[in-house]
Amino acid sequence: MIIIGQTLVSEDLFEKQFVCDLNACKGACCIEGESGAPLEKEELLLIEEQLDAVRPYMRKEGLEVLDREGPYTVDSDGDFVTSLVGNHGECVFVNFDDKGIAKCALEQAFLDGKTAWKKPISCHLYPVRLAKLTEYVAVNYHRWQVCEPACACGKSLQVPVYRFLKEPLIRQFGEAWYSELEEVAAQWNGAQ
């Protein structure tokens, strides 16, 4: 782990390569898993504030869950997560394009200028997961078999995880933090 500010960054962000390949995985991370997308407490109000703008982008199944259970719930670990459609991991905010690729209703509303907030930071940062420790935030690469096409794509394009996630990492930690991360990456790659 490498210390940057108040974060402990896994070397995997420099060593592993990753570029989402939605044509191969069809957005499986939005429709598979044991619980919904992790949410920060401050994101709960953001989601609630933009629900009216997001509803037109949602599927009927998602709207039914939204009206019955709300946009988020608490998982078995006591963390806030997006609600699910059924018991199989499909996020309440998932929609599908004409190619069957899972898309995020929250993000679509943002891209169309209907909202000012893109999507949960946990989704934007994936395949990185954050873990709050006593004094630091751990920045870890998460391995999941549904992302094997993204790993292959990243390897063929030679794009390390930290570079693929530049926008969300800056969103979470700021420009100065990311600049320091790039400096560490250059040193790391020079030492290899």
C-alpha positions as protocol buffer text, in pm:
chain_id: "A"
residue {
  index: 1
  type: MET
  ca { x: 0 y: 0 z: 0 }
}
residue {
  index: 2
  type: ILE
  ca { x: 115 y: 351 z: -81 }
}
residue {
  index: 3
  type: ILE
  ca { x: 21 y: 651 z: 133 }
}
residue {
  index: 4
  type: ILE
  ca { x: -112 y: 954 z: -52 }
}
residue {
  index: 5
  type: GLY
  ca { x: -263 y: 1211 z: 181 }
}
residue {
  index: 6
  type: GLN
  ca { x: -515 y: 1030 z: 399 }
}
residue {
  index: 7
  type: THR
  ca { x: -540 y: 732 z: 161 }
}
residue {
  index: 8
  type: LEU
  ca { x: -372 y: 393 z: 139 }
}
residue {
  index: 9
  type: VAL
  ca { x: -354 y: 308 z: -230 }
}
residue {
  index: 10
  type: SER
  ca { x: -314 y: -51 z: -348 }
}
residue {
  index: 11
  type: GLU
  ca { x: -30 y: -115 z: -593 }
}
residue {
  index: 12
  type: ASP
  ca { x: -290 y: -296 z: -805 }
}
residue {
  index: 13
  type: LEU
  ca { x: -402 y: 44 z: -937 }
}
residue {
  index: 14
  type: PHE
  ca { x: -63 y: 69 z: -1114 }
}
residue {
  index: 15
  type: GLU
  ca { x: -13 y: -300 z: -1195 }
}
residue {
  index: 16
  type: LYS
  ca { x: -356 y: -408 z: -1317 }
}
residue {
  index: 17
  type: GLN
  ca { x: -508 y: -292 z: -1644 }
}
residue {
  index: 18
  type: PHE
  ca { x: -874 y: -222 z: -1699 }
}
residue {
  index: 19
  type: VAL
  ca { x: -1109 y: -63 z: -1955 }
}
residue {
  index: 20
  type: CYS
  ca { x: -1481 y: -139 z: -1943 }
}
residue {
  index: 21
  type: ASP
  ca { x: -1596 y: -343 z: -2243 }
}
residue {
  index: 22
  type: LEU
  ca { x: -1973 y: -303 z: -2228 }
}
residue {
  index: 23
  type: ASN
  ca { x: -2027 y: -491 z: -2554 }
}
residue {
  index: 24
  type: ALA
  ca { x: -1875 y: -799 z: -2389 }
}
residue {
  index: 25
  type: CYS
  ca { x: -2008 y: -780 z: -2032 }
}
residue {
  index: 26
  type: LYS
  ca { x: -2339 y: -599 z: -2105 }
}
residue {
  index: 27
  type: GLY
  ca { x: -2302 y: -399 z: -1781 }
}
residue {
  index: 28
  type: ALA
  ca { x: -2309 y: -709 z: -1562 }
}
residue {
  index: 29
  type: CYS
  ca { x: -2189 y: -510 z: -1258 }
}
residue {
  index: 30
  type: CYS
  ca { x: -2529 y: -333 z: -1255 }
}
residue {
  index: 31
  type: ILE
  ca { x: -2732 y: -653 z: -1267 }
}
residue {
  index: 32
  type: GLU
  ca { x: -2534 y: -910 z: -1068 }
}
residue {
  index: 33
  type: GLY
  ca { x: -2423 y: -930 z: -709 }
}
residue {
  index: 34
  type: GLU
  ca { x: -2548 y: -993 z: -359 }
}
residue {
  index: 35
  type: SER
  ca { x: -2667 y: -638 z: -288 }
}
residue {
  index: 36
  type: GLY
  ca { x: -2713 y: -301 z: -453 }
}
residue {
  index: 37
  type: ALA
  ca { x: -2449 y: -39 z: -521 }
}
residue {
  index: 38
  type: PRO
  ca { x: -2287 y: 94 z: -202 }
}
residue {
  index: 39
  type: LEU
  ca { x: -2399 y: 447 z: -114 }
}
residue {
  index: 40
  type: GLU
  ca { x: -2240 y: 718 z: 96 }
}
residue {
  index: 41
  type: LYS
  ca { x: -2474 y: 878 z: 353 }
}
residue {
  index: 42
  type: GLU
  ca { x: -2460 y: 1213 z: 172 }
}
residue {
  index: 43
  type: GLU
  ca { x: -2571 y: 1041 z: -150 }
}
residue {
  index: 44
  type: LEU
  ca { x: -2905 y: 934 z: -1 }
}
residue {
  index: 45
  type: LEU
  ca { x: -3045 y: 1287 z: -11 }
}
residue {
  index: 46
  type: LEU
  ca { x: -2898 y: 1347 z: -357 }
}
residue {
  index: 47
  type: ILE
  ca { x: -3083 y: 1043 z: -491 }
}
residue {
  index: 48
  type: GLU
  ca { x: -3409 y: 1146 z: -326 }
}
residue {
  index: 49
  type: GLU
  ca { x: -3381 y: 1502 z: -459 }
}
residue {
  index: 50
  type: GLN
  ca { x: -3351 y: 1391 z: -820 }
}
residue {
  index: 51
  type: LEU
  ca { x: -3600 y: 1102 z: -829 }
}
residue {
  index: 52
  type: ASP
  ca { x: -3861 y: 1296 z: -1027 }
}
residue {
  index: 53
  type: ALA
  ca { x: -3605 y: 1374 z: -1298 }
}
residue {
  index: 54
  type: VAL
  ca { x: -3477 y: 1014 z: -1304 }
}
residue {
  index: 55
  type: ARG
  ca { x: -3814 y: 833 z: -1316 }
}
residue {
  index: 56
  type: PRO
  ca { x: -3859 y: 874 z: -1696 }
}
residue {
  index: 57
  type: TYR
  ca { x: -3532 y: 685 z: -1747 }
}
residue {
  index: 58
  type: MET
  ca { x: -3632 y: 389 z: -1531 }
}
residue {
  index: 59
  type: ARG
  ca { x: -3795 y: 60 z: -1627 }
}
residue {
  index: 60
  type: LYS
  ca { x: -4139 y: -37 z: -1502 }
}
residue {
  index: 61
  type: GLU
  ca { x: -3987 y: -302 z: -1272 }
}
residue {
  index: 62
  type: GLY
  ca { x: -3755 y: -49 z: -1115 }
}
residue {
  index: 63
  type: LEU
  ca { x: -4035 y: 203 z: -1066 }
}
residue {
  index: 64
  type: GLU
  ca { x: -4246 y: -60 z: -888 }
}
residue {
  index: 65
  type: VAL
  ca { x: -3962 y: -133 z: -645 }
}
residue {
  index: 66
  type: LEU
  ca { x: -3893 y: 238 z: -603 }
}
residue {
  index: 67
  type: ASP
  ca { x: -4256 y: 307 z: -510 }
}
residue {
  index: 68
  type: ARG
  ca { x: -4280 y: 5 z: -281 }
}
residue {
  index: 69
  type: GLU
  ca { x: -3939 y: 5 z: -108 }
}
residue {
  index: 70
  type: GLY
  ca { x: -3768 y: 334 z: -192 }
}
residue {
  index: 71
  type: PRO
  ca { x: -3442 y: 397 z: -380 }
}
residue {
  index: 72
  type: TYR
  ca { x: -3211 y: 244 z: -121 }
}
residue {
  index: 73
  type: THR
  ca { x: -3200 y: -3 z: 164 }
}
residue {
  index: 74
  type: VAL
  ca { x: -2956 y: -133 z: 425 }
}
residue {
  index: 75
  type: ASP
  ca { x: -2769 y: -453 z: 339 }
}
residue {
  index: 76
  type: SER
  ca { x: -2666 y: -739 z: 570 }
}
residue {
  index: 77
  type: ASP
  ca { x: -2346 y: -549 z: 664 }
}
residue {
  index: 78
  type: GLY
  ca { x: -2546 y: -245 z: 776 }
}
residue {
  index: 79
  type: ASP
  ca { x: -2442 y: -34 z: 476 }
}
residue {
  index: 80
  type: PHE
  ca { x: -2670 y: 175 z: 254 }
}
residue {
  index: 81
  type: VAL
  ca { x: -2710 y: 29 z: -95 }
}
residue {
  index: 82
  type: THR
  ca { x: -2940 y: 87 z: -391 }
}
residue {
  index: 83
  type: SER
  ca { x: -3259 y: -120 z: -385 }
}
residue {
  index: 84
  type: LEU
  ca { x: -3278 y: -426 z: -609 }
}
residue {
  index: 85
  type: VAL
  ca { x: -3535 y: -555 z: -854 }
}
residue {
  index: 86
  type: GLY
  ca { x: -3608 y: -910 z: -738 }
}
residue {
  index: 87
  type: ASN
  ca { x: -3355 y: -1118 z: -549 }
}
residue {
  index: 88
  type: HIS
  ca { x: -3089 y: -1134 z: -817 }
}
residue {
  index: 89
  type: GLY
  ca { x: -2883 y: -815 z: -790 }
}
residue {
  index: 90
  type: GLU
  ca { x: -3038 y: -594 z: -1058 }
}
residue {
  index: 91
  type: CYS
  ca { x: -3011 y: -233 z: -942 }
}
residue {
  index: 92
  type: VAL
  ca { x: -3340 y: -45 z: -920 }
}
residue {
  index: 93
  type: PHE
  ca { x: -3191 y: 224 z: -1149 }
}
residue {
  index: 94
  type: VAL
  ca { x: -3085 y: -11 z: -1429 }
}
residue {
  index: 95
  type: ASN
  ca { x: -3225 y: 30 z: -1777 }
}
residue {
  index: 96
  type: PHE
  ca { x: -3125 y: -145 z: -2099 }
}
residue {
  index: 97
  type: ASP
  ca { x: -3033 y: 0 z: -2436 }
}
residue {
  index: 98
  type: ASP
  ca { x: -3133 y: -156 z: -2769 }
}
residue {
  index: 99
  type: LYS
  ca { x: -2827 y: -386 z: -2753 }
}
residue {
  index: 100
  type: GLY
  ca { x: -2927 y: -523 z: -2412 }
}
residue {
  index: 101
  type: ILE
  ca { x: -2650 y: -333 z: -2232 }
}
residue {
  index: 102
  type: ALA
  ca { x: -2735 y: -224 z: -1877 }
}
residue {
  index: 103
  type: LYS
  ca { x: -2737 y: 153 z: -1838 }
}
residue {
  index: 104
  type: CYS
  ca { x: -2784 y: 369 z: -1530 }
}
residue {
  index: 105
  type: ALA
  ca { x: -3098 y: 584 z: -1516 }
}
residue {
  index: 106
  type: LEU
  ca { x: -2920 y: 822 z: -1279 }
}
residue {
  index: 107
  type: GLU
  ca { x: -2634 y: 869 z: -1523 }
}
residue {
  index: 108
  type: GLN
  ca { x: -2863 y: 901 z: -1825 }
}
residue {
  index: 109
  type: ALA
  ca { x: -3058 y: 1179 z: -1654 }
}
residue {
  index: 110
  type: PHE
  ca { x: -2727 y: 1354 z: -1574 }
}
residue {
  index: 111
  type: LEU
  ca { x: -2597 y: 1319 z: -1932 }
}
residue {
  index: 112
  type: ASP
  ca { x: -2923 y: 1467 z: -2063 }
}
residue {
  index: 113
  type: GLY
  ca { x: -2882 y: 1767 z: -1831 }
}
residue {
  index: 114
  type: LYS
  ca { x: -3180 y: 1677 z: -1612 }
}
residue {
  index: 115
  type: THR
  ca { x: -2973 y: 1644 z: -1292 }
}
residue {
  index: 116
  type: ALA
  ca { x: -2644 y: 1780 z: -1158 }
}
residue {
  index: 117
  type: TRP
  ca { x: -2523 y: 1455 z: -997 }
}
residue {
  index: 118
  type: LYS
  ca { x: -2387 y: 1172 z: -1213 }
}
residue {
  index: 119
  type: LYS
  ca { x: -2424 y: 854 z: -1006 }
}
residue {
  index: 120
  type: PRO
  ca { x: -2304 y: 694 z: -681 }
}
residue {
  index: 121
  type: ILE
  ca { x: -1930 y: 727 z: -637 }
}
residue {
  index: 122
  type: SER
  ca { x: -1904 y: 349 z: -579 }
}
residue {
  index: 123
  type: CYS
  ca { x: -2036 y: 292 z: -933 }
}
residue {
  index: 124
  type: HIS
  ca { x: -1820 y: 564 z: -1087 }
}
residue {
  index: 125
  type: LEU
  ca { x: -1506 y: 429 z: -917 }
}
residue {
  index: 126
  type: TYR
  ca { x: -1560 y: 62 z: -1001 }
}
residue {
  index: 127
  type: PRO
  ca { x: -1341 y: -158 z: -1007 }
}
residue {
  index: 128
  type: VAL
  ca { x: -1199 y: 38 z: -715 }
}
residue {
  index: 129
  type: ARG
  ca { x: -1362 y: 0 z: -376 }
}
residue {
  index: 130
  type: LEU
  ca { x: -1301 y: 232 z: -83 }
}
residue {
  index: 131
  type: ALA
  ca { x: -1277 y: 113 z: 276 }
}
residue {
  index: 132
  type: LYS
  ca { x: -1277 y: 361 z: 563 }
}
residue {
  index: 133
  type: LEU
  ca { x: -1014 y: 277 z: 821 }
}
residue {
  index: 134
  type: THR
  ca { x: -941 y: 458 z: 1146 }
}
residue {
  index: 135
  type: GLU
  ca { x: -703 y: 717 z: 1000 }
}
residue {
  index: 136
  type: TYR
  ca { x: -707 y: 640 z: 628 }
}
residue {
  index: 137
  type: VAL
  ca { x: -928 y: 546 z: 336 }
}
residue {
  index: 138
  type: ALA
  ca { x: -806 y: 230 z: 163 }
}
residue {
  index: 139
  type: VAL
  ca { x: -825 y: 251 z: -217 }
}
residue {
  index: 140
  type: ASN
  ca { x: -840 y: -110 z: -337 }
}
residue {
  index: 141
  type: TYR
  ca { x: -880 y: -282 z: -670 }
}
residue {
  index: 142
  type: HIS
  ca { x: -1172 y: -526 z: -663 }
}
residue {
  index: 143
  type: ARG
  ca { x: -1156 y: -843 z: -873 }
}
residue {
  index: 144
  type: TRP
  ca { x: -1482 y: -981 z: -1010 }
}
residue {
  index: 145
  type: GLN
  ca { x: -1519 y: -1242 z: -1283 }
}
residue {
  index: 146
  type: VAL
  ca { x: -1783 y: -1037 z: -1467 }
}
residue {
  index: 147
  type: CYS
  ca { x: -1505 y: -785 z: -1540 }
}
residue {
  index: 148
  type: GLU
  ca { x: -1271 y: -1030 z: -1716 }
}
residue {
  index: 149
  type: PRO
  ca { x: -1350 y: -864 z: -2053 }
}
residue {
  index: 150
  type: ALA
  ca { x: -1252 y: -526 z: -1904 }
}
residue {
  index: 151
  type: CYS
  ca { x: -923 y: -670 z: -1782 }
}
residue {
  index: 152
  type: ALA
  ca { x: -852 y: -814 z: -2128 }
}
residue {
  index: 153
  type: CYS
  ca { x: -946 y: -484 z: -2295 }
}
residue {
  index: 154
  type: GLY
  ca { x: -730 y: -285 z: -2052 }
}
residue {
  index: 155
  type: LYS
  ca { x: -438 y: -520 z: -2112 }
}
residue {
  index: 156
  type: SER
  ca { x: -467 y: -492 z: -2490 }
}
residue {
  index: 157
  type: LEU
  ca { x: -484 y: -111 z: -2467 }
}
residue {
  index: 158
  type: GLN
  ca { x: -218 y: -94 z: -2188 }
}
residue {
  index: 159
  type: VAL
  ca { x: -440 y: 122 z: -1961 }
}
residue {
  index: 160
  type: PRO
  ca { x: -371 y: 87 z: -1589 }
}
residue {
  index: 161
  type: VAL
  ca { x: -665 y: 104 z: -1348 }
}
residue {
  index: 162
  type: TYR
  ca { x: -570 y: 446 z: -1208 }
}
residue {
  index: 163
  type: ARG
  ca { x: -565 y: 600 z: -1557 }
}
residue {
  index: 164
  type: PHE
  ca { x: -899 y: 445 z: -1656 }
}
residue {
  index: 165
  type: LEU
  ca { x: -1050 y: 591 z: -1337 }
}
residue {
  index: 166
  type: LYS
  ca { x: -900 y: 939 z: -1363 }
}
residue {
  index: 167
  type: GLU
  ca { x: -1236 y: 1124 z: -1363 }
}
residue {
  index: 168
  type: PRO
  ca { x: -1393 y: 945 z: -1064 }
}
residue {
  index: 169
  type: LEU
  ca { x: -1067 y: 947 z: -866 }
}
residue {
  index: 170
  type: ILE
  ca { x: -1047 y: 1325 z: -914 }
}
residue {
  index: 171
  type: ARG
  ca { x: -1416 y: 1350 z: -824 }
}
residue {
  index: 172
  type: GLN
  ca { x: -1350 y: 1164 z: -498 }
}
residue {
  index: 173
  type: PHE
  ca { x: -1007 y: 1292 z: -394 }
}
residue {
  index: 174
  type: GLY
  ca { x: -934 y: 1605 z: -602 }
}
residue {
  index: 175
  type: GLU
  ca { x: -686 y: 1715 z: -869 }
}
residue {
  index: 176
  type: ALA
  ca { x: -388 y: 1751 z: -633 }
}
residue {
  index: 177
  type: TRP
  ca { x: -435 y: 1398 z: -501 }
}
residue {
  index: 178
  type: TYR
  ca { x: -455 y: 1258 z: -855 }
}
residue {
  index: 179
  type: SER
  ca { x: -142 y: 1450 z: -959 }
}
residue {
  index: 180
  type: GLU
  ca { x: 44 y: 1293 z: -669 }
}
residue {
  index: 181
  type: LEU
  ca { x: -95 y: 952 z: -770 }
}
residue {
  index: 182
  type: GLU
  ca { x: 44 y: 1004 z: -1122 }
}
residue {
  index: 183
  type: GLU
  ca { x: 385 y: 1094 z: -977 }
}
residue {
  index: 184
  type: VAL
  ca { x: 383 y: 778 z: -766 }
}
residue {
  index: 185
  type: ALA
  ca { x: 276 y: 575 z: -1071 }
}
residue {
  index: 186
  type: ALA
  ca { x: 566 y: 713 z: -1275 }
}
residue {
  index: 187
  type: GLN
  ca { x: 810 y: 621 z: -997 }
}
residue {
  index: 188
  type: TRP
  ca { x: 647 y: 281 z: -957 }
}
residue {
  index: 189
  type: ASN
  ca { x: 668 y: 206 z: -1329 }
}
residue {
  index: 190
  type: GLY
  ca { x: 1028 y: 331 z: -1342 }
}
residue {
  index: 191
  type: ALA
  ca { x: 1123 y: 92 z: -1063 }
}
residue {
  index: 192
  type: GLN
  ca { x: 968 y: -208 z: -1234 }
}
